[in-house]
């Protein structure tokens, strides 16, 4: 554990402390009704988290501004959202005071969401040669992999390259995977083995947003 991050000792029977990100972990900073920013954690305590934004945010954020913000990241128990008051100390630095709710969306490693998104797969043979790209669609998505609509020609255990466009107008998420399972309908479960660049952060942010929308729709339908 980082020396910048100290927590009080737990008493027997006490509740577990809220999940917090690690120093240097990449996260998403969400502003209600405004943009989302990729950020990196530089300091963590039980009272506040200091973030450096990947991009200069001088348009939506004013120096010295204090506003409600939310931090979203992949924790060991699932996708985590922490709400608090963010203070802009520089155009790329935010101090988030932890005054709001802490929400673990799913206690499994990653929640799986239904999502039909454009996907392409290219088989890799035993010599490492990459074959032709085959267009398909995702059936559902998780942080560990994808259920693809096809092709049914891919054998279980086959290595593949993949690219998935989760957000319209953004570059696809790319990486390496392996066919982990097959269904009678011809679907192929692709386990992720490697993601390119910031693919993990982007994938987790997409899953978090889809799960939040699904839970909101469920709540609305119960009213």
Long-range contacts (C-beta under 8 A, 24 or more apart in sequence): 2-44, 4-43, 4-44, 4-45, 5-44, 5-45, 6-45, 6-46, 7-46, 8-46, 17-46, 18-82, 18-98, 18-102, 19-75, 19-76, 19-77, 19-80, 19-102, 19-104, 20-44, 20-46, 20-49, 20-82, 21-49, 21-71, 21-73, 21-75, 21-80, 25-73, 26-73, 26-198, 26-200, 26-201, 27-51, 27-71, 27-72, 27-73, 27-201, 28-71, 28-72, 28-73, 28-201, 28-205, 28-208, 29-53, 29-69, 29-70, 29-71, 29-72, 29-86, 29-94, 29-96, 30-69, 30-70, 30-71, 30-72, 31-60, 31-61, 31-67, 31-68, 31-69, 31-86, 32-68, 32-69, 32-70, 34-60, 35-60, 36-205, 38-198, 38-201, 39-94, 46-98, 47-97, 47-98, 48-84, 48-95, 48-96, 48-97, 48-98, 49-82, 49-84, 49-95, 49-96, 49-98, 50-93, 50-94, 50-95, 50-96, 51-93, 51-94, 51-95, 51-96, 52-92, 52-93, 53-92, 53-93, 53-94, 55-92, 56-91, 56-92, 57-88, 57-91, 57-92, 58-91, 61-88, 61-91, 61-94, 62-88, 63-88, 63-89, 63-90, 63-91, 64-88, 64-89, 68-100, 69-94, 69-96, 70-100, 71-96, 72-204, 72-205, 72-208, 73-204, 74-110, 74-143, 74-200, 74-204, 75-104, 77-104, 77-107, 78-104, 78-105, 78-106, 78-107, 78-108, 78-109, 78-110, 78-111, 79-104, 79-105, 79-106, 79-110, 79-111, 79-204, 79-207, 79-208, 79-211, 80-104, 80-105, 81-105, 81-208, 105-208, 105-211, 105-212, 106-211, 109-143, 109-144, 110-142, 110-143, 110-144, 110-204, 110-207, 111-142, 111-143, 111-207, 111-211, 112-140, 112-141, 112-142, 113-140, 113-141, 113-142, 113-207, 113-210, 113-211, 113-214, 114-139, 114-140, 115-140, 115-141, 115-166, 115-206, 115-210, 117-141, 117-164, 117-165, 117-166, 118-164, 118-165, 118-172, 119-146, 119-148, 119-162, 119-163, 119-164, 119-165, 120-162, 120-163, 120-172, 121-148, 121-151, 121-154, 121-160, 121-161, 121-162, 121-188, 121-190, 122-160, 122-161, 122-162, 123-154, 123-158, 123-159, 123-160, 124-158, 124-159, 124-160, 124-161, 124-176, 130-161, 138-164, 139-187, 141-166, 141-203, 141-206, 141-207, 141-210, 142-207, 143-192, 143-200, 143-203, 143-204, 143-207, 144-191, 144-192, 145-177, 145-180, 145-189, 145-190, 145-191, 145-192, 146-177, 146-189, 146-190, 146-192, 147-187, 147-188, 147-189, 147-190, 148-187, 148-188, 148-189, 148-190, 149-186, 149-187, 150-186, 150-187, 150-188, 151-186, 151-188, 152-182, 152-186, 152-188, 154-179, 154-182, 154-188, 155-179, 156-180, 156-181, 156-182, 160-190, 162-190, 166-202, 166-203, 166-206, 167-202, 167-206, 170-202, 173-199, 173-202, 173-203, 174-199, 175-199
